[in-house]
Amino acid sequence: ILVKFFDFNFLERQTSLEVNRGKNQALSLVISKKAAAEYFGESQSYLGKMVTLEGKKFNVIGVVKTMQGPQGFNADVIIPYTNMNVNQLENENGFQGRFQAIFWQNKKR
């Protein structure tokens, strides 16, 4: 599980971190508190707020204190790979800048 592997300290999150996949639903992301405060300004809660990246709207489903993992991995935003357009990745013309893709599978309990 990604959260245990990276040991993120969630400050707030939806009860379920399931990725929205409906055609008319906003895409989802998890954001660091620092990035959320810079983007939205100080707030009691950032859940449900919308972030626009590359012209797409993303729903904040989780806020973490910091996002640091093994081998220097750090990020301000985590977007599920299923939310990204594969053509953007192949053509190198979408989300700009350096990024890493990490795959994980949720186990049903």
N, C-alpha and C positions, 0 to 999 in steps of 0.2 A: 504494500500500500504506500503510495507516494508520501502521505502525511507522516507515516512512521519512518520511512526510509530517510526523509529529510528532517524529520522531527520539527516541523513548523509549529510555532506557538500561535494558535489561532486566538485572536482577540474577539472575533465574532464570526459566525458562519451560519449558513442556512442549516436546518436540521439534516438535510440530505445534500451532499455536494454533487448530485447528479447533473450531468451536462444537458442543457436544453437542446433538443434536436428537432423540434417542430419547425415547420416551414416559416411560420409567422412569429416565432418566439425570438427574443433577443439572444445573442450568443452570451456565454458566461466567462467570467474570469475571477481570479483571486489576486488581490492587490496588497502591497505592503502598506502599513499605516502611514509611513512617511510619504509614499507616492500619492495615497488617497488625500492626505492633508494638503499636499502641493496642488493636486488637481481640483479638489472640491472646496478647499478651505477647511478649517477646524470644524468638526461635527461630532455629535454623540454617537452616531451610527452611519456607516457607509453602505450597509446592505441594501440592495435594490436600486442603488444609484446607477446611472448609466455613464459609461465611458465611451467616447468615440475615438477609434483608432483606424486609420486608413479608410475613413468614411463608413465604417461599420460600427454599430452600437453593441456594447457589451454590458451585461448586467453583472454587478458586483455580487458574488455569492459567498465571498469570504475575505476576511481581512486578517493579515498576520503581522506579528511584531516586526520580524525581519525574515528574509528568505535567504538563508545561507545553508549550504549543504556541503557534501564532501568535495574535495579537490577544487576548492575555490568557486564552486557554483554559487552564484547569487543573482537575484532578480528583483525587480520592483513589481512585475506583473507576471502571472502565469496564466496562459491561455491554453485550454485543452486542444490538442492536435486536431481533434474532430471539428473544431470551430474554424480551422484554417482552410483556405482554398489551396488544394494541391497544385494547381496551375501557378499560383503566386510563388510557391516554393521552387518549382521547377524552372520558372522563367526569371527568378530572382528579382521580381518587381512587385513586391507586396510589402509586408512588414519589413521596414528597412533596419539595418544595423545587425549586429551580431546576436545570434540567438542559438539556443540548444533545444532539441526535441527530445523529450523523455517519454517513454511509453510505460503505462502501468495498467493493470487490470484490477477492477474491484471484485472481490470475492463475495458471493452471496452467503450469508450466514444462516 
